[in-house]
């Protein structure tokens, strides 16, 4: 087992309601199958409990903590709960993220902008801030943030794009700053993944039928299809494992070749 006995926090382990599976839930299941001791967090406790039921049905144990990453006290409590339960934290996998479908800077809603930046960027900083003292004391740890190809590509989701671009630089700084403590930090730059958040979000924003959206998204990917949450989970598992012990500061595209069109 590649993650045997590693204590892993996965923030954003629930998912948006809709068809299929989200990246956070798939990653939680994959980590459990690889032997990790899981502490799962999500703002929606109902969605988090569904993730727990799926994992426990496979015979694995899991702890769940309702957490809003915009709340610093909640982020601190999440880390404290993991340490109280297991004595350490080896992996922080931050899958938390929201989007706003404004499509044009002239149409940006300030409240939506603030929410996207608070969750996608400030939440990542707060989770990192409170796990770092634990990992520094251990002289080991792995932090993975889920970013997006939108940070680099020309896509009309302004707040999301800006939040993920800043998240990439936060990731690189964390890697540099914490290398002396043997703490690695990387980011997954996800492309078009077939998840409820993506499909339901664009369906609600555009009114397009879901299958039309899927076909259109498949057609935009050089490999000819969207990725799956299991493919995201596979890369997350690699980064959390000892196989990636020499990988830090990486912004790893998981996008079917979409970023080959940039530059």
N, C-alpha and C positions, 0 to 999 in steps of 0.2 A: 504494500500500500504506500503510495507516494507521499501521503500527508499523515501517516500514522502517528497519532498522539499529538499532532500539532494543534494548538488552540487557535481557532480561527473565528474572528468576528466578521460577519457579512452584514453590512448595512444596506438596506434596500432589498431584503430577501423576500418581500412580498411582490405583488405585481398589480398592474392595472387590470380591471375586469375586462374580459373579452376572450376570444378564441386563442388557443395555444398557450405557450409558456413564455415567461419573461426571463431575461438574462440572470437576474438575481436568484430566482427560484432554481433555475437550472444549475447555477454555480453552487448553491447550497447542497443540492442533491449530489452533484459530482464530488464535492468536498467530503460529504458523508461517506460516499462509496470508497473514497481513498483513505479513510481512517481518521479524518479530522474530528476534533472535539469542537462542536459548533455552538456559538452564541449568535443568534440571528436577531436582527433589528429591523424595524419598519415603522413608518408613521401609522399605517393602518393595521391595527392588531388583528382584525378579522382576516385580512389577506395573509398576514404572517402565520396565523394559526393553521391556515390551509397548507402552507409550506411545511409546517411542523407535522401535520397529519400525513402528508405524502412521505416524508422522511422516516417517521416512526413506523409507517406501514412496511418499510423495507428493513425494519429491525434496528434502526439507529436511534441514539438518544440525541436530544437537542434542547437547548435553552432558548427562550424567546424573551425579548425586551422591547416594549413599545418605545420608540425613540423618534423624536422630531429633531433632525439635525440642525435646525435653525436655533435650537435652544441649547446654549452651552452647558447648562447644568445637566440636561438630558444626555448629552454626549459624554460628559464626565461620568455620569452614573452608569452608562453602558460599559465603559471601560472598567469601572470599579466592579461591576457585576461579574464580568468575565474573570477578573483577577481573584475575586472572592470565591468563585466557583472552581477555578482551575489553577490559580497561583501564577499565571503568566498569560501573555498574549503573543503568539508567534506570527499571526497573520491578521492584517486588517484589509478586508476587501470592501471598497466603497463603491457600491453600485447605484447609489442614490442619484436621481436626476429627474428633472421635469423640463418640459418644453413650452414655448409659447409660439403660436403660429401667426405672428403678426404680418410677415411677408414683405414689409416695407418699413424702413426706419421712421417715415412720416406717420406710420400707424401704430407705433409702439405705445402701449399702455404702461404708464409708470408703475402701477401696482403689479402688473404681470412681470415687468422688468425686474423689480425689486425681489419678487418671489423667486424667479429663476436664478438670479445672482446669489440670493441668500441660501438657496438649497444646493445648487450645483457647485458653487465656489466657496462661500463662507462655511457651509456644512462640511465640505472636505477639509478645510483648514481646521475646524473645531475638532473633528474626529482625529486628525493627525496630531494636533496639539496635545490632546489628552492621552493618546496612546504612546507618544514618544517617550515620556519619562519611564514608562514600564519597559519598553524595548531597550532604551539606553541602559537601564539597570541590568537587564539581561545580557547586554552586548550582542543582541541579535534581534531580527524581526524583518518582516516583509509587509510593505504597504502597496496596494494596487488600487489606483483610481480608474474608474471607467470614464473615459473621455469619448471623443467623437471625431470622425473625419471632418465634421462641420467646422471644427476649429481652423481648418486649412482650406477646405473647399468653399466655392462660392455658392452658398445655399441661403435662401431667404428666411432664416430664422435668427433674427438679430441678437436677441438676448441670449439664446442658447449658444450661438456661435461664440459670442464674446466670453461667456462663462466657461466654455470648454477650452478656448484658447488660453485663458488665464489659468485654468486648472492644469494645462500642460506645463506652464512655467512654474507653478507651485510644485508639481511633481519633480521637475528637474532640480529645483532648489532643495527640496527635501532629500533627494538622492545625494546631492553634493554635501549638504550640511551634515547628514547623518551617516555618511560612509565611515567615518572614524569609529562609529559605534557598531559597525557590521549590520546596519539597517539598510535594506534595499527599498527603493521606491520606483515604481514604474506605472505607466498608464496604457490602457488598451484604447486605441482609437477605432471605435466601432464604426463600420459603414452601415449599410441598410440591412438590418436584422429583422426577421419576421417575428415580431413580438406584439402582444396586445397594446403596449404603450404606443408603438409606432403606428400600427394599423388603425386602432380605435381613435387615436389622436387626430390623424389626418382625415379619417372618415368623418369625425365630428366637425373638423374645420372646413372641409371642402364639400361634404355631402356625396362624394364619390362612393360607389359601391366598393366593398372591401376587396372583392376579387379583381376589380378594375385597378385598384390601388396596388395590389400585389403584382399584377402583370406589368404595370407601369414601372414599379420599383425594380422588378427583375430585369427589365430592359435597360435600366441605367447602369447596371453592374457589368464590368468587363467579363467576368466569369459567367454571366448570363442568369444569375439568380441571387436572391437575397441569402444572407447567412442565416444560420439557425442559432438559437440560444445555446445549444450543446456545443457548437463550435466556439462560441464565446467562453463557455465554461471550461473547455479543454485548454485554452490559452491561459485562463485564470489559474487553473490547477498547475500548469507548468510553472508560472511565475511564483506561485506559493511554495513550490517544491524545492528540494535541494538541488534539483537539476538546473535551476536558474540561479545558483549561488553567485555567479559572476555577472549577473545581469542587473544593472541598476541605472536609473536615469533614462530608460528606454521609453520611447513613445511608439508603441507597436501597433501598426495598422492591422485591423481585422476587418477587411473591407472589400474583399473580392477584386482588388486592383483599382478601386476608385481613385485613390490618390496618385496613381500613375498618370492621370490626366492633368495634374497640377504641376505647373512649372515647366 
